[in-house]
């Protein structure tokens, strides 16, 4: 890899465009992929470092997923006690004694899995009062 050439202007470091190796970047082609079929859907996403999050998919590919109207789910139980895990939350909604973060936008850049939420289940996650992680 060649050395990046930089220069400083008014205390800000700039990188020469022609010194960046574009071969290592991903280009969004607009081509439909398995991940891109999730765009616009309400999902619960599970990942290694970012935990369990619920949101609406804005962009998704093999490198990660971007969510809007997103809440991290710290502790969860499904409304229906006959189902379990976050898949149960995606189907029946979240119990009132669960803990969620405030609403935000989030990009998760790592391996992830996504479970599509029923609309009423997603609404129950968004309507739950946010809690601090404790």
C-alpha positions in Angstrom: 0.0 0.0 0.0 1.4 3.4 -0.9 1.7 6.2 1.7 -1.2 8.6 2.0 -0.1 12.1 1.0 -1.6 14.8 3.2 -1.4 18.6 3.7 -2.5 21.0 6.4 -4.6 24.1 5.7 -5.6 26.3 8.6 -5.0 23.4 11.0 -7.0 20.9 9.1 -5.4 17.8 7.6 -6.5 16.9 4.0 -5.7 13.7 2.1 -5.0 13.8 -1.6 -7.8 12.0 -3.4 -5.4 10.3 -5.8 -3.4 8.8 -2.8 -6.3 6.8 -1.5 -6.5 3.1 -2.5 -10.0 2.8 -3.8 -9.7 -1.0 -4.3 -10.4 -1.4 -0.5 -13.7 0.4 -0.5 -17.1 -1.0 -1.3 -19.2 0.7 -3.9 -23.0 0.6 -3.6 -24.2 -0.7 -7.0 -27.9 -0.5 -6.5 -28.1 -4.2 -7.3 -30.5 -6.2 -5.2 -28.9 -8.5 -2.7 -30.3 -10.6 0.2 -29.4 -7.8 2.6 -30.9 -5.0 0.4 -34.3 -6.8 0.5 -34.5 -5.6 4.1 -34.5 -1.9 3.2 -37.6 -0.2 4.6 -38.5 -3.1 6.9 -38.9 -3.0 10.6 -36.4 -5.4 12.1 -34.6 -6.6 15.2 -30.9 -6.8 14.5 -28.5 -8.9 16.6 -24.7 -8.4 16.3 -21.6 -9.3 18.3 -20.6 -5.9 19.6 -23.8 -3.8 19.3 -26.1 -6.3 20.9 -29.8 -6.4 20.1 -31.3 -3.4 18.3 -34.7 -2.7 16.7 -35.1 -0.2 13.9 -36.1 0.5 10.3 -33.5 -0.5 7.7 -32.1 2.3 5.6 -29.2 0.5 4.0 -27.9 -3.0 4.3 -25.1 -5.0 2.6 -22.5 -7.7 3.5 -20.5 -5.2 5.5 -23.2 -3.9 7.8 -26.6 -2.4 8.3 -27.9 1.1 8.9 -31.1 1.7 11.0 -33.3 4.7 11.7 -35.9 4.9 14.5 -33.5 2.6 16.3 -33.5 1.5 19.9 -31.0 -0.8 21.6 -32.8 -3.5 23.6 -30.9 -4.0 26.8 -33.2 -6.5 28.5 -36.2 -8.0 26.8 -39.1 -10.4 27.4 -41.8 -11.0 24.8 -45.4 -9.9 25.7 -46.5 -13.5 25.1 -44.7 -15.7 27.6 -45.1 -18.8 25.4 -42.5 -17.5 23.0 -38.9 -16.6 23.8 -35.9 -14.5 22.9 -35.9 -11.5 20.5 -37.8 -13.6 17.9 -40.7 -13.7 20.4 -40.5 -9.9 20.7 -40.5 -9.6 16.9 -43.7 -11.7 16.8 -45.7 -10.6 19.9 -44.1 -7.3 21.1 -42.1 -6.4 24.1 -43.1 -6.7 27.7 -43.5 -3.5 29.8 -40.7 -4.6 32.2 -38.1 -4.7 29.4 -35.3 -2.0 29.0 -34.6 -0.1 25.9 -32.5 2.9 24.9 -33.7 6.2 23.6 -34.5 6.4 19.8 -31.5 7.1 17.5 -29.9 6.3 14.2 -27.3 3.5 14.1 -24.9 1.9 11.7 -23.6 -1.5 12.7 -20.5 -2.5 10.8 -19.9 -6.1 11.5 -21.7 -9.5 11.1 -25.3 -9.2 11.9 -28.6 -11.1 11.7 -32.0 -9.5 11.1 -35.4 -10.7 12.2 -38.4 -9.0 10.6 -40.9 -7.5 13.1 -44.6 -7.5 12.9 -45.8 -3.9 12.8 -47.6 -4.1 16.2 -44.6 -5.7 17.8 -42.3 -3.0 16.5 -44.7 -0.3 17.7 -44.6 -1.8 21.2 -40.8 -1.4 21.2 -41.0 2.2 20.1 -43.7 3.1 22.6 -41.8 1.7 25.6 -40.3 4.3 27.9 -36.5 4.4 27.5 -34.3 3.3 30.5 -30.7 3.8 31.3 -28.6 0.6 31.3 -28.1 -0.4 34.9 
